[in-house]
Amino acid sequence: MGMFARSFELVKASWAVLKADKELVVFPILSSIAVLIVMASFAVPLFLAGVFERGVVAGGTLPVGAMLIGFAFYVVQYTIIFYCNSALVGAAMIRLNGGNPTLGDGFRIANEHFGAIVGYAMLAGTVGIILRNIARRGIVARIVASLFGAAWGIATFLVVPILVVEGVGPIDAVKRSTQLLKKTWGEQLIGNFGLGAAFSLVFLGVFMLFAGALTLAISLKSTALIVGVVFALVSALILIGLVGSALSAIYTAAVYRYATQGAPGGMFDPALVREAFRRS
C-alpha cells in the first residue's frame, strides 16, 4: 500500500505541473497520431507481402529485407516518440525551474537537439531489433531478453532530459544516465515505482466501471447502448494513456533535476523522488 500511496503522491505533483501548463498534453497527442500513421505505413505493406504470416505467425526466419524494414520502423517510431518526449521534458524543465513554458519552447528545444534524438532513436532501434531476435529463440531466450530490456529501461531512464539539457550525444547520454542513477541511488538498482502503480489502479477501476455498464447494456439488448459504452471505454483509455504519458515525462524531468541539483522542483516531495530507485 505504501507503493500505491507514493505513486499517487507523484501523480498529484506531476498533475500540478500539467495543470499549470495544460498545453503540454499536446505533445503525447501528436506523438500518438504520428506513431499510428507510421505503424500503418509499415505494417500494411509487410502484411500484404506475407511477411507476418511467414516470419511471425509461422515462427519462420525473417528475411534480411524485412529485418531492415523493421529497423527502419523502430528508428522512425522512436524518433517521433523521443522528439515529442524531448519537447515535453524540455518544457517541463522550464516549469520546474520556475519559468512559464509554451508549446513553442518545447518544439524549439526538441529541434535544437534533433540530431541527437535521431541518433538515440537509431541506438534504441538497434537494441530493440537485437532483443526481438533473442526473444524469438525460445522461452529461456525470451526471459533473458526481458531482463536485458528491463536493465536497458533503467539505464536509459534519464536519457531524454540529459539530451535536452546537457546537449550531449546519444551514447554519452546513456553513459551519463547510468552514472547519475548510480551516483544518486547506489550501484544496485532494483527498479522504480514511478507512476505505474497509480495508473494500474486507474485502469482497473475504469475497466470495472465499464464492464458493469457493458453487462447492463447487454442485458437490456440495446445495440446503441452497447456501442456507446464501448466508445466511451476506448475514449477513456485513450485519455488516460495521453495524460499518463505527459505525467510520466514530467516525472522523469523531476527525477533528473533531483539527480543533478538535489531538488526536483515544482510540488514534488524530495523524499518521494529520493526513493524513485531503491538500493537493494
N, C-alpha and C positions, 0 to 999 in steps of 0.2 A: 504493500500500500504506500510505503514511503516513496517508491519509484514513481508511482502514478501521481502522487502529490507534487513531487518535484517537477514532473513533466508538465503538469497543469500550471504551475507557477511560471515555468519557462514560456508556456503558451501565452499566459497573461502579459508577460514582459515583452514578448515578440509582438503580440497583438497591439500593445500600446504604441510601438513604433509604426506598425502598419496603419493603425487608426490615425496617427498624425500625418501619414503620407499614404493615403488610400490608393493613389495612382500607381504605387509600386506593384499592385496586383496585375497591372497591365503586362508586365514582363513575363510572368508564367503563362498568361493567356496567349500572348504572341508565340511563346515557346511551344505550347501545346498545339496550336493551329499549324505552325510550321512543321513540327515533328510528324503530325498526322499526314500532311501533304507529302513529306519526304518518304514516309513509310509506304504510302500508296504508290508513289512513283517508282520505288524499288521493288516492292512486293508483287505488284501486278505483273510486270514483265517476267519475273522469276517464276511465278505461279503458272503463267501461260506457257512458259518454256518447259515446265515439268520438273524444275529443279527441286522444289519442295517434296514432290512425290518420290523422286529417286533418292534424294540425299537425306531428307529429314524424316519423312514418314516411313520409308522402307529401311532406313538406317544405313544407306549406302555411303560411298565415298563421294564427297563433293568435288566437282571438277575445279581445276585451278581458276578458271574464269569466274566461277561462282564465288570462290573464296575472295577473289579480288573485288568483285562487286560487293560482297559482304563487308569487306574492309572499307570500301568507299562509303557504304551506307553508314557504318559506325562513325566514320570521320565527319560526314555531313551532319548526322544527327547530333553527335557530341558537340560539334561546332555551334550549332543552334542552341543547344541546352546551355553550354558553358558561356556563350555570348550573352544570353538573357540573364543567366545567373550572375555573371560579372557585372552587368548593368544594375541588377537589383542589389547585389552586395555593395557595389560602389556607392549607390545612393544611400543604402542603409548606413554605411560607414560615415557618411556626411551627417546623417541624423544623430548617430551615436556620439559623434564628436561635437554635437551642439549646433549643427547647421540646419538648413531647411532645403533639402534636395528637391529637384524637379525631375521629370522624365528625361528632359534634355541632358541633365547632369549624368544620369545613368547611361544613356546612349553614348555620350561623349567619352566617358570613362572606358566603356567597352570598346569603342572604336580606337581609342589610343593604344589598346593592348590587343588588337585583333590578331596580329601576327603570333603572339604568344598563345592566344586562345586556340588558334588553328593548330599550332604545334602541340599543345596539350591534348587536343582532340585526336591528333594522329597517334600520340603516345597511348592515350586511353583506348583508342580503337585497336591498336596492336595488342594491348593486354587483353582486351575483350575477345579478339579472334583466338588468341592462344588459349585462354580459359575455356572458350566454347569448344575448341577442338579437343582439349583434355577431357572435358566433361562427356564427350561422345564415346569415350573408350571404356565405359562400364561404371558400375556403382561406386567402386573404390576411387576411380579417377574423378567421378562426379563430386565425391566428398572432398578430395584434395583440391579440386577447382573451387569449391565453395569456400574452403578455408583460406586459399590464396586470395580469393575475391574479397573476403571479409578483411583480410590483412591489408589489401590494396585500398579498400574503402577507408580504413582508419588512417593509413599512411598519407592519403591524399585529402583528408578531411578539410585541411586549411589551404589547399592549393589555390582555389578561386580568389579568396581575399588576398593571398600573397601575390598573385598575378596582377591584381588591380591596384594594390597599394605599393608594393615594392618594385614592381616593374622588371622582374627577373624572367628568365626563360622557363619553359615547362619542366625541364629536368631539374634545374636549380630550385624551382618551386616545390617539386616533390621532396627533394632533399631538405629544404627549409621547413616544409610542413612536418616532416618526420622529426627534425631536430627540435622544433618548437614543442611538439607533443611530448617528446622525451624529456626536454628540459623542464616543462611546466608540470607534467603529470607523472613523470617517472619512466623508467626503462621498460617496464612490463605493463602494457595497456591491455585491459581485458574488455574493452567496449565502452559505449556511451549510451546513456538513456535518452538523450536528446528530447525530441517531441513525440517520438514514436508511440510511447505508452499512452499518452493522452489521446492521440488520434486513433489508436486502435480501439479505445473505448467509444470514441465518437462514431467511428464506422460501425461498430457493433450495435450501438444504440439506434442509429439510422436504419440499419438492416432489420432490427427487431420491430421498429415502428412501422416500416413499410411492409414487412412480412404480415403483420396483423391487418394492415389496411388492405393488402392484396388478398388475404384469406377472406375478408369480409366482402370484397368486390366479387370474388369468385362465387361465394355462397349466394350472392344476390343475382348472379348470372348477368351482370351488367358489363357489356363489352366496353362501353365508353368509360366506365369507372376503372376497369382493369387497365386500359390504355393510359388513362390519366395517372393512375398510381405508378405504373412503370415509368412513364415520362418524368414524373416528379422525383422518383428514386434516382434515375440517371442524372437528372439535373442537380439533385442534392449531392450526389457523389462527385460530380464534376466540380461543383462549387467548393466542396470540402478539399478536394485534391488541389485546386488552384490556391486556395487560402493556405493550405498546409505547405505547399511548395514555397510560397512567399515567406511564411513564418520560419521555415527551415533555413532559408537563405539569410534571413535577419539574425537568426540564432548563430549561424556559422560566423557571421561578421562579429557578433558579440564575443564568441569564443576566441576568435583571432585577436580582437582588441585586448581581451584579458591576458592572452598569452604574450602579447608584445608590450602592453602598457600597464598590466596589473589591475585594470579595471575594465569591465565590459561596457560601461556606458549605458545610457537610457535608464530604464526601470529594472534592469537585470540585477539580481542579487548576486554579488561576487561569490558568496558561499555556494550558490547553486551551480554557477559556471565552474567553480573550482572542483566540483565533483563530476564534471562532464565526462572525464576519463578517470576511472578509479585505478589506483595502484593495486596489483594483485597481492 
